Amino acid sequence: MVDLNEHNAGDLLRTLPGHSSRPPAVDIARAMREGRRRRTARRATVAGAFVVAALVAAGLPAVLLTSRDDSAPPAGTPTTTPAATQRPSGLPVIPNAQVPTSCRAERLPENGNGQTLMTAADPAGKIFYGLTDPNGGDQAVVRWQDGKLTKVPVPGPYPTVSAVNDGGLAAGYSDDHGRKTAFLLRDGKIVDLPRPQDIEPVGINSHGDVVGHWISGAGARPAVWRDPGAEPEFLPLPEGAVWGEPKAIADDGTVVGVVSFGAQQFAYAWAPDGTPRRLAVPEGTPVTPADGQNPGPSVVVEWARGEWASGMVGKYTDQARPVRWNLRTGNVDTLSGIAIPGGPINGLGWVAGETADGRGMLLAGGRRIPLPDAYGYHGRVPANTPAFVSDDGRVVAGQSFDSHGAYHAVLWRC
């Protein structure tokens, strides 16, 4: 098995052609909704923003659930309401959907000048945002909708759209060599969020609540704009924590993310009132603490949607394995036969990712559905890297590498 993670993927990806030499500006951890999720990638000085993007993509594996059905129980569909409307109690449950039997790859339009990368998609799988880097020039934000590619004028250097909700409202940031400016985007119009400096938006829910990662000299913590017109709320960290990094925000206002206690990290969920709770781990998870020189085993969540989240336990150990959480019940499932750390998850708990040899896969309803190679498989790892799964499981979005090592945003229709 080849485990391409944040510690070793950079060395491989630095050898890929077509990268510019400007400083890293894109954190696709957060740009991917999920996508979100590699602090090392964001902080490292690697050759160009697209190297960072590919590094993040390299950590998206395929998953195979061991013994549980991936379908959530039937329930009402979450409604879209103004931000001031009272939130529903509890996490939304997405109604069951028919499990697909096959998927086909679909190449997305490009400007013909280079590589494209998927950074955000709406839950329905109809609106997609990404980046293009024509001829090694300045990166540009693009949108795919109804099969058409549109360049989106976003001010500032190195912009990224990192999340889109079911109403088409997008959140993103512009990165001026580490100085972030957060914004909202709707119908081509840009609105700066109040007190946007140094907060990277990573998620947005159906109400327009935006969650981001606030960075300061004293540490970092989750910040939430409950009302896009008001100042952000900074979520509390548990006692002894050094920093906290959010990954997603649910429609009821629950925030999911990672909290660091020095050398160790743990998956957390913040209730709508801001109260943090640590997510459970499977029995037998390594718990040996750090020894002062080596980091102890960590538990990290990387993706979340509705009542579901996915990530890994036992990070920094040879017993590391991917897991899936149900945030409503508190249950956690171990995922087997896969490379860590897990894969993007939808509102049904279905997961997409890649196999150890780089091939795409969708896990849904107990089935393992291959995602065909969009540009041909060339023995490269990664080769196909899913980044989003629509709530009905019919659309998977991500990128594929071609024979020259260039990457292209693609869809899989299932």
N, C-alpha and C positions, 0 to 999 in steps of 0.2 A: 504494500500500500504506500502511496506517496501522499504525505501530509503537507500540503502547501499552506502554511500559515503565515502570520505576520512576521515571524522570525526568519524564515528562509525563502519566502516567495520573492522578496525584493531582488535577491541575487539573480534569480532566474529571469525576472521580468525586465531587469535593466539591460538585458541582452537583446530585447525585442527592438525591431526597427521602427523608425517613424516618430520617435519621441523628441520633443524640444528640450532645451537645456535650462528653461526658466525654473524658478523655485516651485515646489509643490504647492498647488492652490486648491485642489479638489479633494475633499474628504468624502469619498463615495460611501463610506460607512454611514454617514449621515445623509448623503445624497440618495442612497438607495433605501428607502423606507422602511426606504426601511432603510434604507436601505446606506442604506444605512450602514463604521463600526470597527475601526482599527486605529486606536490612539497612536500606536507605533508608526503606522503608515502616515498619519497626518503630521506627526512631529518630525519624522525622519527627513533628511535632505536627500531626496532621490531625484532622478533626472526627469523632471517634468510632471505636470499635473496628470497626464494620462498614464504615466507609470504608477502613480498613486492609485488611480482608478482601477487599473488592471490588478494591482496588488490586492485591493479589496475584493475584487471579483474572484481572485484566486482562492479565497477562503470559503466559497460557496459549494459545499458538497451535496451529493444526493443522499436521501434518507430512506430507510425501510423500517416501518413500524413493526414491532415484534409481535404483539398479541392483541392489539386493540383496533376497533373499527375507527376510521378517521372522521366519521360523520358526526356532527353535533346534533343534539335532539332538536326537533322542530320548535320553532318559536316565532314571534313576530319580527318583522324586518325593522331595523332601527330607522327612525324618522329623521329627516333633516329639518332643523328648527333654527331660528335666530340664536345668536350667542347668549342673549339675555334670557331665553326661555329656560325654565327649570330642567335640569338634566334627569334622565331616567335613573331609577335606582337599580344598581347592579349592572354587570357587563352585558352588552347586547349579544344575543345568540342568532347566528345566521341560519335561515331555514335550510333543510337538507337539499342537496342538488344531486342530479343524476351523475353517477360516476362515469367518466369517459373511458373508452376502451382503446383509443389511439390518439396520437397528436401529429400534426404536420408543421414543419418549419416554414416560416414566412420571413423573407428578407425585407427590411424596411428601406424606404427611399433614402438616398444619401446625396450630398452635394457633389460627389464625384472627386473630391480632393483629399480623401483620407479616411480616418477612423471615426466611428461614432460610438457613443456609450450611453446606455440607459441609466437614468438617475431617479426617475419617479414615475408612478402610474396611479391612476385613480382606482378605487376598489372594484369598479365594474369592468375594468380592462378596456376602456375606450379612449382615454386620453393618456398620452405618454410624453414625458419630457426627457431630454438627454443633452449630451454635449457633442460638439464636433470640433475638430482641430484641423482646419484646412491648411495643408502644406506646412504644418508645423507652426502656423501663426497663432494668434490669440484665440483661445477657446470661445465658443459661442453657444448659447442656449438655443435648443431647437425643440419643436413640438411636433409629434405625429398624431394626427387625428383624421379619421375617415380615409386612411391611406395616403394622406398628403403630409409633406414635410414643410414646416414653416419656421423661419428663423425668428426668435423672440428677442426683441431689443431690451436688454437688461443693463442698466447703467453700472459702471464700476468695473474694475479689473477682475477677471477670473470669477464670473458669476456661476451659480448653480441653483437649479430648482430641485429641492430635496424631498418634497412631499406634495400630494394632491388629494383633496377629499372628493366625496361623491357628488359634490355640487360644482366641481371644476375649479374651486379656489385652491391656489397653489402657494406654497411657502418656500422661501429660499434665502440665499445670502450671497453677497459679493465679498470676495476675499482679497484685500489689498495687502499682500505679503504678511498674512497673519492677523490683520485687522479686519474683523467681520462686521458687516452691516446687514441686518435682517430685513426682509420685505415680504409683502403679500402680492400676489399677481392674479388678476382676474380680467379676462377679456382684453389682454394686452396692456392693462393699466397697472402701474407699479405704485404701491403704497408702503412707505417705510413704517415698520412697527415702532411703537414708542420705546424709547431707550433700547435701541437695537444693537448698540455696539458690543462686540465680543460675545454675541450669542448666535450659535449656529442652529437654525431650526432643523429638526429631524422628523417631526410628525405633525399632522393636522387631522382633527376629527371632523365629523359631519356638521358640528356646530360652528366650526371655525376656530376652535381652541387650538393654539399652536404651542408645542413643546420644543424647547431648545436646550442646548448645552452651553451654559454660561461659563466663561473662562476668565480667571483673574489670577493675579500673582499669589493670592492666598489659597488657591485651589480651584475647584470647579464643582458645579452643582446644577440640577435641573431647574429650568425657568419656564414658566407657563404664562402665556397670554390668554387668560380666560375670556377676556374681552379684547379684541384686536385694537380697540381705541384706548385702552388703559395700560398702565404700567404693568410689567410682568411680575408674577408671583414667584419667589424663589423657594423651592421646596426644601424642607429641613432634611438634614442627614442624620442617621442614627449615631448614637454616642460612639466615639472612637473612629469614625469614618474620616478619610482624608479627602475624598472627592466622590461625586456621583455623576453618572453619565446616563441620560435618558435615551430610550430607543423608539418609543411610540406612545401615543395617547389614545385611549379608547373613547367611545362616544359618551360614556358617563363621566369622563374626566380622569379615570384611572391612568396613571403613568407607569410605564414599565422601563426598567433600566438596570444599570450595574453600579454598585457601590464599592469603593476601594477602601480596604483597611490596611494601608501600607502595601506589603507585597502580595496580599491576597485580595481577591474580588469576589463579590457575591451578588446573585440576582435578587432584585427587589421590585416591589410594586408599591406605589404611593396611592392611597385611596383618594377620592375626590376632595376630602378635607385635608389632604396633605400628609396623613399618617403613613409612615413607611412600614412595610413588613417584608421579612426575608422569605423568598420562595423556597419551597421544600426541595430536598434532593433524594434520589433513590437510595434504598438501603444498600450499604456497601460502598458508598461514595468515599474516596480517600479524604481523610480529614487531617493528615499530618501537617502541623503548622510550619511556617517558614523557619529556617535555621539561621537567619541573619545574612546568609550569602545567597541562598536559593529561594525563589518565591515558593510559597506553599500552594497547594492545590486550590484552584478557584472555580467558582460557579458563575457563569456568565449567560445572560440572555442577549440574543442578537436581533431577533425579529419578534413582532407581536401584531396581532390583529384580533379585535373583538375580545373573546374570552380566552384566546390561545396565545401562547408564546413558545419560542424554540431557542435553543442555545446548546450549551455544553456544561458538563460537570467534570471535575478532576483535571482542569487545565493545569499545565506544567507537570503532569505526571504521565507515566506510561499506561495509566488506567483511564485516561480521558475518553469520554464518550458523549455523543449527542443526546439531548433529551427534548421532550415537549411537555409544557405545562398547561393545565387547564386552570386559568386564573379564577374561575368561579368556584370550582370545587376544591382547589388546592392540590389536586392529584398531579403527579409527574410520571411520565413514561420514558423509559430508556429506549433509544433508537439503536438498532443494530445493523451490522453489515455495511457501514458507511465510514466516510472520513469526517472527522470533526471540522467545524463546530456545530453543524446542523444545516438548516436551509430556510429560505423565506417561507412564511406560513400564511394561510388565508383564514377567513372567518369560519371555515368549517374544520379547521385543524389540519387541512391537507398541506403537504410540504413538497417543495420542489428544490432540486439541487443537482449535484453532479456525482457520478460514480468516481471511484478511485482513479480510473483511467481517463476521466475528463468528459464522459458522456452525460448528457442531460437526462433527468428522470423526474417524473411526477408521482408522488405517493398519495393515493386517494382511495378511501373506502376499502382498504385492505389490498388494493391493486398496486402494482408497480408498472407505470406506463412510461415507456421510453420517449424522450424528446429527441427527434431525429437531428442529425448534424445539419446545420444550415449552410455551412461552407465546406463540408467534407471533413472527415476525421483524419488527422495527420499524425496521430500518435502524440499529440501535444497535450500537456496537462498544465493549466486548464484548457479545455477546448470549447465547452458550452457552459455558461455560468448563468443560470436563472437568478433573477433578482426580485421578481414579484409574481404572485399568483392571484388572479381575480377571485372574488368571493364565490363565484359559481364554479370556479375551477376550469373554465373553458379557455382562459387565456393565461399563458405564462410569458413573461417578458424578461429579457436579459441581453446577453451578448454572446457572440461566437467568434472564435479565432479562425483566420483563414490560413492557408499554407505558408504565408509569409510572416505570420505572427501578428498581423494587424487584426484588430477587433472591430466588430460591427454590431450595432443594436439589432435585435431580432425579436420576433414573436413566435410562439408556438400556439397553434389553434387546436384545441382538444375537444 
